[in-house]
């Protein structure tokens, strides 16, 4: 009860602080200069139940054989301010409470995306999620109207423009986005369907980093480059500097040959440079000394990891609310998984169906399948008893991890959504000796 009152007090304090700001605009009227505006607020509750599973042995991070129950709660208040010279400033504050199933470990395709951003350890206090300057230089007269939304001021934006962002950012806001599979609070909850599992993008434990983005935006395509700080340690909260020693670089070409509401294809490549370990050296040292391989003990500055992803979405009907999506991802699997999850090969496909077909216009059904795999060195490391930041079974009978997820998003009034969610995972943690895992969940999302 004390924890509930403390959480409620924090949320009320954030809302009261924003109460003096102009109400969120329902139209596209541009706000005046230097006037902070409340762009939105949200609260998301996700309760999940992992059922008992086959588990003949267990390591430090294995899923619990007897199952587990967990609840996460996130709160957010999102502000924006228009500035002169095509500039805007955005500030997002968030608060996380609770824990994820198995404390956020035991799976590559983890079952709750809110746990990826918030983490499961440390102090659960309000924090700054995003704080950045956004500059848009028009390259023509054509504009697109924009309504007030998180990190989007109402008004209009040039259809052709150069865009720069600088500050505290989330890589996933600008890279590897997908219309049908990108939002853990409104769409799929499993990490396999939020981003490509192989995209080991720069982020602290909560999912954010300090960085810079440059984009060249055209009506039919966009070219985007991002440079970010890497975490100091795998899945760590502290970021490492300077950028000359550790950084993450990504470039993405997005193609919209039929306009912004039609088919989209995104080609993404990234390179991380950080203090990382190499699986081959960790295995060699363990063989020479007769010990268990330890990737952390093999960490060195300047280690590199690279990968690529293909990301597609295909609207089919209902104004794009019914459609298909797919992602294909690869990374080298030579250096340790460091920031997102432990996967070196990934494929995901799925579909969203609009409720307009049963007279529930705002409802949605989503179904998806994900396949994750490891490089030869990565699987040998785990089979030898090595631990990553997500996986540590003590041994490994390797098999690709397979994830199936289905959800129904029920819209209740204008602000509230309820989403029953089912997930089935074969070979959890790439181990054929374990599982399958079955997770039943219920998500409530309130958005103002």
Secondary structure, 3 states (H helix, E strand, C coil): CHHHHHHHHHHHHHHHHHHCCECCCCCCCCCCCCCCEEEEEEEEEEEEEECCCCECCCCCCCCCCCCEEEEEEEEEEEEEEEECCCEEEEEEEEEEEECCHHHHCCCCCCCCHHHHHHCCCCCCCCEEEEEEEEEEEECCCCEEEECCECCECCEEEECCEEEEEEEEECHHHCCCCCCCCCCCCCCCCCHHHCCCCCCCCCCCCCCCEEEEEEEEECCCEEEEEEEECCECCCCCCCECCCCCCCEEEEEEEEECCCCCCCCEEEEEEEEEEEEECEHHHHHHHHHHHCCCCCCHHHCEEEEEEEEEEEEEEEEEEHHHCEEEEEEEEEECCCECCCCCCCCCEEEEEEEEEEHHHHCCCCCEEEEEEEEEECCHHHHHHHHCCCCCCCCCCCCCCECCEEEEEEEEEEEECCCEEEEEEEEEEECHHHECCECCEEEEEEEEEEEC
